[in-house]
């Protein structure tokens, strides 16, 4: 049997001789010291005692009970005004008058743009004069003697010409009306595109008008979830700044987007809070019903050998069970999940060290 004292003396002598190999030798000494406890221990091993491998793993557990939770569909979207339009010119003309500033409130019917009307005014008065002359001619024809054979033909021709003149003056009057651009509804003049002196063509945009009397949250629902929603469902709208507003689902598109295969939805905000502006990003939570679920800590989640997400529990007989779950939705302090029994004893500490079917020792969570 190797004598420990002789071995240590030999190593010491070697260290003194080969100081340049000191790191290697120190490592060797450590290894010898570690294994000396195995090979040279004078204490006998208690073979009758139980091995640590045979001891049951201790896990912490807690009882949880199912609750009624909201079943929701969550999508990303934005807040939009109730109405938003581009006001366009109805005719080609120069701009004579515009609102002073952007961002001003205008009422329904307020004059916001005035276009040039010189040519149209002249055309209107010329057409009006022609109509007066034609009426005089018709009166003269009607005063002719009944025996004049040309009277009926001339009268019919004059009446046709009068009808054409009246039609033309209506068009001219309409053109004159087109030079006065009025607000189609009350709202905010979001953008003024042209200035005084600008020349605009027919159909060219003049301004953008927003109706923020009511706001709506818009987004797109996937084709997998579109059958779960219907008009009138309650909606929660969350903004990035932490503000929340209640809403009601008011629109569901009949046809989906050809590229994303998703459907546009709109939810009108019931009582929009002050500070909620159109254009803001929003998380839209559509409440589709309620479901039995459990609220658990993310730390209790684990995976089985096949990669399924689930939760480990302990039975009355101290046996570990694995339950596959579906995540309903997440919150800052936990997760709502479905797929568990109504009452269950969940492993809160040690679930990563035990497997399904294993016998364990359970203690209540501290």
WOQUINOR-V997374 format. One record per residue. N is the residue number from 1. RES is the residue in three letters. PHI is phi in whole degrees, -180 to 180 (999 if undefined). PSI is psi as a letter, one per 40 degrees, with the letter a starting at -180 (NA if undefined). OMEGA is omega in whole degrees, 0 to 359 (999 if undefined). Layout:
BEGIN
{{N:RES:PHI:PSI:OMEGA} {N:RES:PHI:PSI:OMEGA}}
END
This chain:
BEGIN
{{1:UNK:999:h:182} {2:UNK:-70:h:178} {3:UNK:-89:h:185} {4:UNK:-65:d:182} {5:UNK:-63:d:179} {6:UNK:-65:d:181} {7:UNK:-65:d:180} {8:UNK:-67:d:178} {9:UNK:-65:d:179} {10:UNK:-65:d:180} {11:UNK:-65:d:179} {12:UNK:-62:d:179} {13:UNK:-64:d:180} {14:UNK:-66:d:180} {15:UNK:-62:d:181} {16:UNK:-66:d:182} {17:UNK:-77:d:188} {18:UNK:-125:g:181} {19:UNK:-68:d:179} {20:UNK:-73:e:177} {21:UNK:-105:f:186} {22:UNK:-59:d:181} {23:UNK:-59:d:180} {24:UNK:-64:d:184} {25:UNK:-70:d:178} {26:UNK:-61:d:178} {27:UNK:-63:d:179} {28:UNK:-64:d:179} {29:UNK:-62:d:181} {30:UNK:-61:d:180} {31:UNK:-62:d:180} {32:UNK:-63:d:181} {33:UNK:-65:d:180} {34:UNK:-65:d:183} {35:UNK:-76:e:179} {36:UNK:-66:d:178} {37:UNK:-68:d:180} {38:UNK:-87:d:189} {39:UNK:-89:d:188} {40:UNK:-119:e:180} {41:UNK:-64:h:180} {42:UNK:-86:e:179} {43:UNK:-85:h:181} {44:UNK:-81:i:179} {45:UNK:-79:h:179} {46:UNK:-81:g:185} {47:UNK:-74:e:181} {48:UNK:-86:e:180} {49:UNK:-73:i:180} {50:UNK:-84:h:176} {51:UNK:-71:i:180} {52:UNK:-64:d:180} {53:UNK:-71:e:181} {54:UNK:-93:e:181} {55:UNK:-79:i:180} {56:UNK:-75:i:177} {57:UNK:-73:h:178} {58:UNK:-96:h:179} {59:UNK:-128:i:175} {60:UNK:-94:h:183} {61:UNK:-133:i:174} {62:UNK:-146:i:179} {63:UNK:-88:h:174} {64:UNK:-129:i:182} {65:UNK:-123:i:181} {66:UNK:-67:i:178} {67:UNK:-137:i:173} {68:UNK:-80:h:181} {69:UNK:-121:i:178} {70:UNK:-71:h:174} {71:UNK:-92:h:188} {72:UNK:-129:i:169} {73:UNK:-118:h:183} {74:UNK:-111:h:179} {75:UNK:-133:i:176} {76:UNK:-100:i:181} {77:UNK:-158:a:179} {78:UNK:-152:i:178} {79:UNK:-93:h:181} {80:UNK:-126:i:176} {81:UNK:-70:i:179} {82:UNK:-60:d:176} {83:UNK:-140:i:177} {84:UNK:-148:h:181} {85:UNK:-134:i:170} {86:UNK:-98:h:176} {87:UNK:-83:h:185} {88:UNK:-119:i:178} {89:UNK:-75:h:179} {90:UNK:-92:e:182} {91:UNK:-155:i:176} {92:UNK:-86:h:183} {93:UNK:-171:i:172} {94:UNK:-86:i:179} {95:UNK:-86:h:180} {96:UNK:-101:d:185} {97:UNK:-149:h:178} {98:UNK:-137:i:172} {99:UNK:-63:i:183} {100:UNK:-69:d:187} {101:UNK:-135:i:170} {102:UNK:-79:i:177} {103:UNK:85:e:180} {104:UNK:-82:i:177} {105:UNK:-89:h:177} {106:UNK:-123:i:180} {107:UNK:-93:i:178} {108:UNK:-57:h:179} {109:UNK:93:e:178} {110:UNK:-66:i:176} {111:UNK:-75:h:181} {112:UNK:-118:d:176} {113:UNK:-138:i:173} {114:UNK:-126:h:180} {115:UNK:-103:i:181} {116:UNK:-63:i:184} {117:UNK:-135:e:185} {118:UNK:-60:d:183} {119:UNK:-61:d:184} {120:UNK:-71:d:177} {121:UNK:-66:d:179} {122:UNK:-64:d:179} {123:UNK:-63:d:181} {124:UNK:-65:d:182} {125:UNK:-71:d:176} {126:UNK:-64:d:180} {127:UNK:-64:d:180} {128:UNK:-66:d:178} {129:UNK:-66:d:179} {130:UNK:-64:d:179} {131:UNK:-65:d:179} {132:UNK:-63:d:179} {133:UNK:-64:d:182} {134:UNK:-68:d:176} {135:UNK:-64:d:178} {136:UNK:-64:d:180} {137:UNK:-65:d:180} {138:UNK:-64:d:178} {139:UNK:-65:d:177} {140:UNK:-65:d:180} {141:UNK:-65:d:181} {142:UNK:-68:d:180} {143:UNK:-85:e:179} {144:UNK:-66:i:180} {145:UNK:-63:i:181} {146:UNK:-62:d:182} {147:UNK:-82:e:179} {148:UNK:-72:h:185} {149:UNK:-71:d:181} {150:UNK:-82:e:184} {151:UNK:-57:d:183} {152:UNK:-60:d:183} {153:UNK:-67:d:180} {154:UNK:-63:d:181} {155:UNK:-67:d:179} {156:UNK:-64:d:180} {157:UNK:-64:d:180} {158:UNK:-65:d:179} {159:UNK:-67:d:176} {160:UNK:-65:d:179} {161:UNK:-64:d:177} {162:UNK:-63:d:179} {163:UNK:-63:d:179} {164:UNK:-66:d:180} {165:UNK:-62:d:179} {166:UNK:-65:d:177} {167:UNK:-64:d:180} {168:UNK:-66:d:182} {169:UNK:-69:d:175} {170:UNK:-66:d:179} {171:UNK:-65:d:179} {172:UNK:-65:d:179} {173:UNK:-64:d:178} {174:UNK:-65:d:178} {175:UNK:-63:d:178} {176:UNK:-64:d:177} {177:UNK:-68:d:181} {178:UNK:-69:e:180} {179:UNK:-79:e:177} {180:UNK:-104:h:184} {181:UNK:-95:h:183} {182:UNK:-112:i:180} {183:UNK:-69:h:179} {184:UNK:-74:e:176} {185:UNK:-160:i:179} {186:UNK:-75:h:180} {187:UNK:178:a:181} {188:UNK:-102:h:175} {189:UNK:-78:g:188} {190:UNK:-69:d:184} {191:UNK:-147:h:174} {192:UNK:-106:h:190} {193:UNK:-90:d:183} {194:UNK:-117:i:178} {195:UNK:-122:i:177} {196:UNK:-60:h:181} {197:UNK:98:e:178} {198:UNK:-67:i:175} {199:UNK:-105:h:183} {200:UNK:-119:i:175} {201:UNK:-90:i:177} {202:UNK:-63:h:181} {203:UNK:89:e:180} {204:UNK:-78:h:182} {205:UNK:-69:i:179} {206:UNK:-110:d:184} {207:UNK:-163:i:175} {208:UNK:-117:h:183} {209:UNK:-118:h:180} {210:UNK:-112:h:172} {211:UNK:-108:h:181} {212:UNK:-103:f:175} {213:UNK:-62:d:175} {214:UNK:-146:i:180} {215:UNK:-116:i:177} {216:UNK:-137:i:175} {217:UNK:-101:h:183} {218:UNK:-123:i:178} {219:UNK:-169:a:183} {220:UNK:-129:h:180} {221:UNK:-102:h:182} {222:UNK:-68:i:181} {223:UNK:-66:d:178} {224:UNK:-71:d:185} {225:UNK:-108:e:187} {226:UNK:-63:d:181} {227:UNK:-74:e:182} {228:UNK:-88:e:184} {229:UNK:-113:i:178} {230:UNK:-153:i:182} {231:UNK:-60:i:178} {232:UNK:94:e:180} {233:UNK:-68:i:180} {234:UNK:-75:i:183} {235:UNK:-136:h:172} {236:UNK:-106:h:180} {237:UNK:-116:h:181} {238:UNK:-113:h:177} {239:UNK:-96:i:182} {240:UNK:-66:d:180} {241:UNK:-85:e:177} {242:UNK:95:e:179} {243:UNK:-72:i:181} {244:UNK:-133:i:178} {245:UNK:-140:i:175} {246:UNK:-82:i:181} {247:UNK:-148:i:179} {248:UNK:-130:h:181} {249:UNK:-69:h:186} {250:UNK:-117:e:182} {251:UNK:-151:h:174} {252:UNK:-133:h:182} {253:UNK:-63:i:179} {254:UNK:-79:d:180} {255:UNK:-121:i:182} {256:UNK:-92:i:176} {257:UNK:-67:h:185} {258:UNK:-68:d:182} {259:UNK:-92:d:184} {260:UNK:-95:e:183} {261:UNK:56:f:176} {262:UNK:-121:i:188} {263:UNK:-120:h:180} {264:UNK:-73:h:177} {265:UNK:-131:i:178} {266:UNK:-133:h:178} {267:UNK:-130:h:181} {268:UNK:-81:h:179} {269:UNK:-70:h:184} {270:UNK:-71:d:180} {271:UNK:-136:g:183} {272:UNK:-61:h:180} {273:UNK:-73:i:177} {274:UNK:-65:h:181} {275:UNK:103:e:176} {276:UNK:-82:h:183} {277:UNK:-116:i:176} {278:UNK:-67:i:182} {279:UNK:96:e:181} {280:UNK:-76:i:175} {281:UNK:-69:i:183} {282:UNK:-149:i:170} {283:UNK:-98:h:185} {284:UNK:-108:h:183} {285:UNK:-113:h:181} {286:UNK:-91:h:182} {287:UNK:-87:h:184} {288:UNK:-97:e:181} {289:UNK:156:a:178} {290:UNK:-132:i:183} {291:UNK:-150:i:176} {292:UNK:-78:h:184} {293:UNK:-149:i:177} {294:UNK:-122:i:176} {295:UNK:-103:h:186} {296:UNK:-129:i:175} {297:UNK:-78:i:177} {298:UNK:-60:d:181} {299:UNK:-68:e:181} {300:UNK:-84:e:182} {301:UNK:-78:i:178} {302:UNK:-152:i:180} {303:UNK:-119:i:173} {304:UNK:-90:a:184} {305:UNK:-65:d:180} {306:UNK:-94:e:177} {307:UNK:88:e:178} {308:UNK:-77:h:178} {309:UNK:-83:h:183} {310:UNK:-167:a:182} {311:UNK:-134:h:179} {312:UNK:-97:h:179} {313:UNK:-130:i:179} {314:UNK:-125:h:179} {315:UNK:-83:i:177} {316:UNK:-62:d:180} {317:UNK:-88:e:178} {318:UNK:67:f:178} {319:UNK:-103:h:182} {320:UNK:-80:h:174} {321:UNK:-118:i:176} {322:UNK:-115:h:182} {323:UNK:-118:h:174} {324:UNK:-69:i:182} {325:UNK:-134:i:170} {326:UNK:-122:h:180} {327:UNK:-82:h:180} {328:UNK:-78:d:174} {329:UNK:-167:i:182} {330:UNK:-111:i:174} {331:UNK:-133:i:184} {332:UNK:-63:d:186} {333:UNK:-110:e:180} {334:UNK:171:a:184} {335:UNK:-135:h:171} {336:UNK:-90:h:183} {337:UNK:-130:i:175} {338:UNK:-123:i:178} {339:UNK:109:e:180} {340:UNK:-103:i:172} {341:UNK:-61:i:182} {342:UNK:-56:d:178} {343:UNK:-123:h:186} {344:UNK:-150:i:179} {345:UNK:-105:h:187} {346:UNK:-90:i:175} {347:UNK:-79:h:181} {348:UNK:-100:d:177} {349:UNK:-135:h:178} {350:UNK:97:e:182} {351:UNK:-67:d:179} {352:UNK:-81:e:183} {353:UNK:-111:e:180} {354:UNK:-127:i:181} {355:UNK:-121:i:180} {356:UNK:-60:h:180} {357:UNK:91:e:181} {358:UNK:-79:i:176} {359:UNK:-88:h:185} {360:UNK:-132:i:171} {361:UNK:-106:h:185} {362:UNK:-109:i:175} {363:UNK:-133:i:179} {364:UNK:-65:i:177} {365:UNK:-64:h:181} {366:UNK:-81:NA:999}}
END
